[in-house]
Amino acid sequence: MNKGNVPYVPYKIGILNLGCPRNLVDSENILGRLNLKGYPITDVAKADIAIVNTCAFIEDAKRESIDAILSLIDLKKNGKLKKIIVYGCLVQRYKDKLRRELPEIDAFVGRVSLNHSQEAYQITPRHFAYVKICEGCINNCSYCIIPKIKSKFASLGMNSILERVDKLDREKVSEINIVGQDITGYGIDLYGVPKLAEVLGKISARVKNTGWIRLLYLYPSRISDDLLRLIKDEPRICKYIDVPIQHINDRILKLMRRDTKKKDILKLIEKIRKNIPGVALRTSLIVGFPSETEREFNELLKFIDDARFERLGAFVYSREEGTKAYGFEGQVPKKVKIGRFNAVMEKQKLISENLNKKFLGKQIDVIIDNIEDSRYLGRSQYDAPEVDGIVYVSSKKELKPGDFVKVKVTTTLEYDLAGEAV
């Protein structure tokens, strides 16, 4: 209550976002709603109230979240913060335990509403944005805790998505990234059938200022022919297909409850490459899944050699309580898992270095992200923000973040390219 003539000054709020781009969208919506209520938004270092949006997907993510919370508690004890609010997946999973062990926290909030705030407070650089079109997952993989954290799969209404895209387009955002735990499932809950190709077609038809539209997280068994045709034919859609495969051995895929087989994966890769010339395929893999044998791991290595993914990430299997795989026999020793992870990444480094050589002397379109040491840092359409490679650009004319520029590639590296603006 405001007493006397003392002016009311609302608390300044800062947010620390952890985890994936889907979490980042949630953080933007949280800040947008708070900003509408009159709270000034600032950096955590200058804030009165700190919000941390946590991740609890795997053990490393949980550890990062806990470390971040403990750092904020230290700031509060030193009088630099008045309140701390913990949001997100860690809370959804461990709320009671957190309440018992972290009495310094002022509030715990689990799931964040899927609905976009029309005044979302953008955390990413102003030239690119993430639009989350669905929440939760319908796949129930045996290693994954997301369905229990996120609960029932839910799609955002098509009109809400288009309103958000229209706003970003009016703001002249150069790149829109469509995200969700599984965007190929978009619309099943609302319309009875997947509607990703339809909503993507509507987005592509109405944007005027946005140069690139990127799709992230496509489940392999639901990549439709309609979707592939749209990616091929629509110039704004990046020729970049992010399809997490996780493994190639049929026994491991069955244990993972992936609903795909080796022959299906090979057929899909062949179809994508045949139908979309010059496409970049990105995948993610899990090594050290319970009972994975040396022979099965070597099958995975050979598959990597044969498939030659342009982009590839790998995870060491994380044993998560509450998942089917937690109780599986044959848990692989940590030392073996780390060794397999290193073998995968070493192989991919050589593949990536070799694939990059095909760009030498060619001109490619690049979006500028930043400037560092008098060089511009950008990305090709084959590189998602913050996860893939960089294109180092020299230019005689001044460039700014969000600019698209033609670049002649003069140097190729293991994961990155360098060249001159033309």
C-alpha positions as CSV (number, residue, x, y, z in Angstrom):
1,M,0.0,0.0,0.0
2,N,1.3,3.5,-0.9
3,K,1.3,5.7,2.2
4,G,1.6,9.5,2.3
5,N,3.3,11.0,-0.7
6,V,5.8,8.3,-1.3
7,P,5.6,7.3,-5.0
8,Y,5.0,3.7,-5.8
9,V,7.9,2.2,-7.8
10,P,7.2,-1.3,-9.1
11,Y,9.9,-4.0,-8.6
12,K,12.3,-4.4,-11.5
13,I,12.2,-8.0,-12.8
14,G,14.9,-10.0,-14.6
15,I,14.8,-13.5,-16.0
16,L,17.4,-16.2,-16.4
17,N,16.4,-18.7,-19.1
18,L,17.8,-22.2,-19.2
19,G,17.3,-25.0,-21.6
20,C,15.9,-25.1,-25.1
21,P,14.3,-22.5,-27.4
22,R,10.9,-23.8,-26.3
23,N,11.8,-22.6,-22.8
24,L,12.9,-19.3,-24.2
25,V,9.4,-18.7,-25.7
26,D,7.9,-19.4,-22.3
27,S,10.3,-16.8,-20.8
28,E,9.4,-14.2,-23.4
29,N,5.7,-14.7,-22.6
30,I,6.2,-14.5,-18.9
31,L,8.1,-11.2,-19.3
32,G,5.4,-9.9,-21.8
33,R,2.7,-10.4,-19.3
34,L,4.6,-8.8,-16.4
35,N,5.5,-5.9,-18.7
36,L,1.8,-5.4,-19.4
37,K,1.2,-5.2,-15.7
38,G,3.7,-2.4,-15.4
39,Y,6.8,-4.2,-14.1
40,P,10.0,-2.8,-15.5
41,I,12.1,-5.5,-17.2
42,T,15.9,-5.5,-16.7
43,D,19.0,-7.7,-16.4
44,V,19.1,-10.1,-13.4
45,A,22.1,-8.2,-12.1
46,K,20.0,-5.0,-11.8
47,A,16.7,-6.7,-10.8
48,D,14.7,-6.7,-7.5
49,I,13.0,-9.9,-8.4
50,A,14.8,-12.7,-10.3
51,I,12.9,-15.4,-12.2
52,V,14.7,-18.5,-13.4
53,N,13.0,-20.7,-16.0
54,T,14.5,-24.1,-15.5
55,C,15.1,-27.3,-17.5
56,A,15.0,-30.9,-16.2
57,F,15.3,-32.9,-19.4
58,I,18.6,-34.7,-18.4
59,E,21.0,-34.8,-15.5
60,D,23.2,-32.0,-16.8
61,A,20.2,-29.7,-17.3
62,K,19.0,-30.4,-13.8
63,R,22.5,-29.6,-12.4
64,E,22.7,-26.4,-14.4
65,S,19.2,-25.3,-13.0
66,I,20.2,-26.1,-9.4
67,D,23.5,-24.2,-9.8
68,A,21.6,-21.2,-11.2
69,I,19.1,-21.2,-8.3
70,L,21.9,-21.4,-5.7
71,S,23.7,-18.4,-7.4
72,L,20.5,-16.4,-7.1
73,I,20.1,-17.4,-3.5
74,D,23.6,-16.0,-2.8
75,L,22.6,-12.7,-4.4
76,K,19.5,-12.6,-2.2
77,K,21.5,-13.3,1.0
78,N,23.8,-10.5,0.0
79,G,20.9,-8.1,-0.3
80,K,21.1,-7.8,-4.1
81,L,17.7,-9.5,-4.7
82,K,14.4,-9.1,-2.9
83,K,12.6,-12.2,-4.2
84,I,13.3,-15.3,-6.3
85,I,10.7,-17.2,-8.4
86,V,11.5,-20.5,-9.9
87,Y,9.6,-21.6,-13.0
88,G,9.4,-24.5,-15.4
89,C,10.3,-28.1,-15.8
90,L,12.4,-28.6,-12.7
91,V,9.5,-27.3,-10.6
92,Q,7.0,-29.4,-12.4
93,R,9.1,-32.5,-11.7
94,Y,10.4,-31.8,-8.1
95,K,8.2,-29.1,-6.6
96,D,7.8,-30.7,-3.1
97,K,11.4,-31.6,-2.8
98,L,12.5,-28.1,-3.9
99,R,10.1,-26.5,-1.4
100,R,11.7,-28.5,1.4
101,E,15.3,-27.9,0.5
102,L,15.2,-24.3,-0.8
103,P,13.2,-22.3,1.7
104,E,14.9,-19.1,0.3
105,I,12.7,-19.3,-2.8
106,D,9.6,-17.1,-2.7
107,A,7.5,-19.0,-5.2
108,F,7.6,-22.1,-7.4
109,V,5.6,-22.2,-10.6
110,G,5.4,-25.3,-12.9
111,R,4.0,-25.4,-16.4
112,V,3.7,-22.1,-18.3
113,S,0.6,-21.5,-20.4
114,L,1.0,-22.3,-24.1
115,N,-1.0,-19.2,-25.2
116,H,1.3,-16.5,-26.7
117,S,1.2,-13.1,-25.1
118,Q,0.6,-10.7,-27.9
119,E,3.1,-8.4,-26.2
120,A,5.8,-11.1,-25.7
121,Y,9.0,-9.6,-24.4
122,Q,11.6,-10.8,-26.9
123,I,14.8,-12.2,-25.3
124,T,16.5,-13.2,-28.6
125,P,18.2,-10.6,-30.7
126,R,15.6,-8.5,-32.5
127,H,16.3,-10.0,-35.9
128,F,15.2,-13.6,-35.2
129,A,12.5,-15.2,-33.1
130,Y,11.0,-18.5,-32.0
131,V,7.3,-19.3,-32.3
132,K,6.2,-22.3,-30.3
133,I,3.1,-23.9,-32.0
134,C,2.6,-26.9,-29.6
135,E,3.4,-28.1,-26.1
136,G,4.1,-31.5,-24.8
137,C,4.8,-34.7,-26.8
138,I,2.7,-37.6,-28.1
139,N,5.6,-40.0,-28.6
140,N,6.3,-41.4,-25.1
141,C,9.8,-42.5,-25.8
142,S,11.1,-44.7,-23.0
143,Y,14.1,-42.5,-22.1
144,C,12.2,-39.2,-22.0
145,I,10.5,-37.4,-19.1
146,I,8.9,-34.7,-21.2
147,P,5.4,-36.2,-21.4
148,K,5.3,-36.4,-17.6
149,I,6.6,-32.9,-17.2
150,K,4.5,-31.2,-19.9
151,S,1.4,-33.4,-19.6
152,K,-1.1,-33.8,-22.5
153,F,0.0,-32.7,-26.0
154,A,-1.6,-29.4,-26.9
155,S,-1.5,-27.3,-30.1
156,L,-1.9,-23.6,-30.2
157,G,-4.8,-22.4,-32.3
158,M,-4.0,-21.6,-35.9
159,N,-5.3,-18.0,-35.6
160,S,-3.1,-17.4,-32.5
161,I,0.0,-18.6,-34.4
162,L,-0.8,-16.4,-37.4
163,E,-1.4,-13.3,-35.1
164,R,2.0,-13.9,-33.6
165,V,3.7,-14.3,-36.9
166,D,2.0,-11.2,-38.3
167,K,3.3,-9.2,-35.3
168,L,6.9,-10.4,-35.9
169,D,6.6,-9.7,-39.6
170,R,5.4,-6.2,-38.9
171,E,8.5,-5.8,-36.7
172,K,10.6,-6.9,-39.6
173,V,12.1,-9.9,-37.9
174,S,14.4,-11.5,-40.5
175,E,14.0,-15.2,-39.3
176,I,11.2,-17.1,-37.7
177,N,11.9,-20.4,-36.1
178,I,8.9,-22.7,-35.6
179,V,9.4,-24.9,-32.5
180,G,7.7,-27.5,-30.3
181,Q,8.7,-30.8,-28.8
182,D,7.3,-32.4,-31.9
183,I,5.9,-29.9,-34.5
184,T,4.9,-32.7,-36.9
185,G,2.1,-33.6,-34.4
186,Y,0.7,-30.0,-34.6
187,G,-3.0,-30.0,-34.9
188,I,-3.8,-33.6,-34.0
189,D,-5.5,-32.6,-30.8
190,L,-7.5,-29.8,-32.3
191,Y,-8.3,-31.0,-35.8
192,G,-7.9,-34.8,-35.6
193,V,-5.1,-34.8,-38.2
194,P,-1.6,-33.2,-38.4
195,K,-1.8,-29.7,-39.8
196,L,1.8,-28.6,-39.9
197,A,1.9,-28.3,-43.7
198,E,-1.3,-26.2,-43.7
199,V,-0.2,-23.7,-41.0
200,L,3.2,-23.5,-42.5
201,G,1.7,-22.7,-45.9
202,K,-0.4,-20.0,-44.4
203,I,2.6,-18.5,-42.6
204,S,4.6,-18.5,-45.8
205,A,1.8,-16.9,-47.8
206,R,1.3,-13.9,-45.5
207,V,4.8,-12.8,-44.4
208,K,6.3,-9.9,-46.3
209,N,9.4,-8.9,-44.4
210,T,10.6,-12.2,-42.9
211,G,13.3,-13.7,-45.1
212,W,13.7,-17.2,-43.5
213,I,11.3,-19.6,-41.9
214,R,13.0,-22.5,-40.1
215,L,11.4,-25.7,-38.8
216,L,12.9,-27.3,-35.7
217,Y,12.2,-30.9,-34.3
218,L,10.4,-33.0,-36.9
219,Y,9.5,-36.5,-35.8
220,P,10.6,-38.9,-38.6
221,S,7.4,-41.0,-38.9
222,R,5.2,-37.9,-39.4
223,I,7.2,-36.1,-42.1
224,S,4.6,-36.0,-44.9
225,D,5.0,-35.7,-48.6
226,D,3.0,-32.5,-48.5
227,L,5.5,-31.0,-46.0
228,L,8.5,-32.0,-48.1
229,R,6.9,-30.4,-51.2
230,L,6.2,-27.2,-49.3
231,I,9.8,-27.0,-48.0
232,K,11.1,-27.6,-51.5
233,D,8.8,-25.1,-53.3
234,E,8.6,-22.2,-50.8
235,P,11.7,-20.1,-51.1
236,R,11.3,-18.6,-47.6
237,I,11.5,-22.0,-45.9
238,C,15.0,-23.0,-45.1
239,K,16.2,-26.2,-46.8
240,Y,17.1,-27.5,-43.4
241,I,15.4,-30.5,-41.9
242,D,15.9,-31.3,-38.2
243,V,14.9,-34.9,-37.7
244,P,16.0,-36.5,-34.4
245,I,16.6,-40.2,-35.1
246,Q,18.3,-41.2,-31.8
247,H,19.6,-44.6,-33.1
248,I,19.6,-46.9,-36.1
249,N,19.6,-50.4,-34.6
250,D,16.2,-51.9,-34.6
251,R,16.4,-53.5,-31.2
252,I,17.5,-50.3,-29.6
253,L,14.8,-48.3,-31.4
254,K,12.2,-50.7,-30.1
255,L,13.5,-50.3,-26.6
256,M,13.4,-46.6,-27.0
257,R,9.8,-46.9,-28.2
258,R,10.6,-44.7,-31.2
259,D,7.9,-46.1,-33.6
260,T,10.5,-46.3,-36.4
261,K,12.7,-49.0,-37.8
262,K,16.1,-48.8,-39.6
263,K,14.5,-49.4,-43.0
264,D,12.0,-46.5,-42.4
265,I,14.8,-44.1,-41.5
266,L,17.0,-45.0,-44.5
267,K,14.0,-44.6,-46.8
268,L,13.1,-41.2,-45.3
269,I,16.7,-39.9,-45.7
270,E,16.7,-41.1,-49.3
271,K,13.3,-39.4,-50.0
272,I,14.4,-36.1,-48.4
273,R,17.6,-35.9,-50.3
274,K,15.9,-36.9,-53.6
275,N,13.1,-34.4,-53.3
276,I,14.9,-31.4,-51.9
277,P,18.2,-30.8,-53.7
278,G,20.9,-29.2,-51.5
279,V,19.0,-29.9,-48.3
280,A,20.9,-29.9,-45.0
281,L,19.9,-32.8,-42.7
282,R,20.3,-32.4,-39.0
283,T,19.8,-35.2,-36.5
284,S,20.4,-36.1,-32.8
285,L,21.6,-39.4,-31.4
286,I,21.7,-41.1,-28.0
287,V,24.7,-43.2,-27.1
288,G,25.0,-45.7,-24.2
289,F,21.3,-46.5,-24.1
290,P,20.7,-49.4,-21.6
291,S,22.0,-52.8,-23.0
292,E,23.5,-51.1,-26.1
293,T,26.3,-53.5,-27.3
294,E,29.5,-52.7,-29.0
295,R,28.2,-54.3,-32.2
296,E,25.0,-52.1,-32.0
297,F,27.1,-49.0,-31.4
298,N,29.4,-49.9,-34.4
299,E,26.2,-50.2,-36.5
300,L,25.4,-46.6,-35.4
301,L,28.9,-45.4,-36.4
302,K,28.6,-47.0,-39.8
303,F,25.2,-45.4,-40.3
304,I,26.7,-42.0,-39.5
305,D,29.4,-42.7,-42.1
306,D,26.9,-43.7,-44.7
307,A,24.2,-41.0,-44.0
308,R,26.7,-38.1,-43.8
309,F,24.5,-35.7,-42.0
310,E,25.3,-32.0,-42.5
311,R,24.6,-31.3,-38.9
312,L,24.6,-33.9,-36.0
313,G,24.4,-33.7,-32.2
314,A,24.7,-36.5,-29.7
315,F,23.7,-37.1,-26.1
316,V,25.1,-39.4,-23.5
317,Y,22.1,-41.4,-22.3
318,S,20.8,-40.0,-19.0
319,R,19.0,-42.3,-16.6
320,E,15.9,-40.4,-15.5
321,E,13.6,-41.5,-12.8
322,G,10.0,-41.8,-13.9
323,T,10.9,-43.1,-17.4
324,K,10.5,-46.6,-18.7
325,A,14.2,-46.9,-19.4
326,Y,15.1,-46.1,-15.8
327,G,14.5,-49.7,-14.8
328,F,16.0,-51.3,-17.9
329,E,18.7,-53.9,-17.3
330,G,22.2,-53.5,-18.7
331,Q,22.9,-49.8,-17.8
332,V,26.1,-48.9,-19.6
333,P,29.0,-47.7,-17.5
334,K,29.6,-43.9,-17.7
335,K,33.2,-44.4,-19.0
336,V,31.9,-46.4,-21.9
337,K,29.1,-43.9,-22.7
338,I,31.6,-41.0,-22.7
339,G,33.9,-43.0,-25.0
340,R,31.1,-43.7,-27.5
341,F,30.0,-40.1,-27.4
342,N,33.5,-39.0,-28.2
343,A,33.8,-41.5,-31.1
344,V,30.5,-40.2,-32.6
345,M,31.5,-36.5,-32.4
346,E,35.0,-37.2,-33.8
347,K,33.5,-39.0,-36.8
348,Q,31.0,-36.2,-37.4
349,K,33.8,-33.6,-37.2
350,L,35.5,-35.2,-40.1
351,I,32.3,-35.6,-42.1
352,S,31.4,-31.9,-41.4
353,E,34.9,-30.8,-42.4
354,N,34.6,-32.7,-45.7
355,L,31.1,-31.6,-46.5
356,N,32.0,-27.9,-45.9
357,K,34.6,-28.1,-48.7
358,K,31.9,-28.2,-51.3
359,F,31.1,-24.5,-50.5
360,L,34.6,-23.3,-51.3
361,G,34.5,-20.6,-54.0
362,K,30.7,-20.6,-54.0
363,Q,28.3,-17.8,-53.1
364,I,25.8,-18.4,-50.3
365,D,23.1,-16.3,-48.6
366,V,24.0,-15.4,-45.1
367,I,22.1,-13.7,-42.3
368,I,24.2,-11.4,-40.1
369,D,23.9,-12.1,-36.3
370,N,26.7,-10.1,-34.7
371,I,30.0,-8.4,-35.1
372,E,33.2,-9.5,-33.3
373,D,36.8,-8.3,-33.7
374,S,35.9,-6.3,-36.9
375,R,34.4,-9.4,-38.5
376,Y,30.7,-10.1,-39.0
377,L,29.3,-13.4,-37.7
378,G,26.5,-14.9,-39.6
379,R,24.7,-18.1,-40.6
380,S,23.6,-19.8,-43.8
381,Q,20.1,-21.3,-44.1
382,Y,21.7,-24.6,-43.1
383,D,22.5,-23.3,-39.6
384,A,20.0,-22.8,-36.8
385,P,20.7,-20.0,-34.3
386,E,22.8,-21.0,-31.3
387,V,23.2,-24.7,-32.2
388,D,24.9,-24.9,-35.6
389,G,27.9,-23.4,-37.4
390,I,29.0,-19.8,-38.1
391,V,29.9,-18.0,-41.3
392,Y,32.6,-15.4,-40.7
393,V,32.1,-12.5,-43.1
394,S,34.4,-9.6,-44.1
395,S,32.6,-6.7,-45.8
396,K,33.7,-3.3,-47.1
397,K,30.3,-1.9,-46.4
398,E,28.7,-1.7,-42.9
399,L,26.3,-4.5,-42.0
400,K,23.9,-4.9,-39.2
401,P,22.2,-7.8,-37.4
402,G,19.3,-9.1,-39.5
403,D,20.8,-8.2,-42.9
404,F,20.9,-10.8,-45.6
405,V,24.1,-10.7,-47.7
406,K,25.7,-12.8,-50.5
407,V,29.0,-14.2,-49.3
408,K,31.7,-15.8,-51.4
409,V,33.2,-18.6,-49.3
410,T,37.0,-18.4,-49.2
411,T,37.8,-20.7,-46.3
412,T,36.2,-23.8,-44.9
413,L,36.7,-25.1,-41.4
414,E,35.5,-28.2,-39.4
415,Y,32.1,-26.7,-38.6
416,D,32.3,-23.1,-39.9
417,L,32.8,-21.1,-43.1
418,A,34.5,-17.8,-43.8
419,G,34.1,-15.5,-46.8
420,E,33.7,-12.1,-48.3
421,A,30.5,-10.1,-48.9
422,V,29.9,-9.6,-52.6
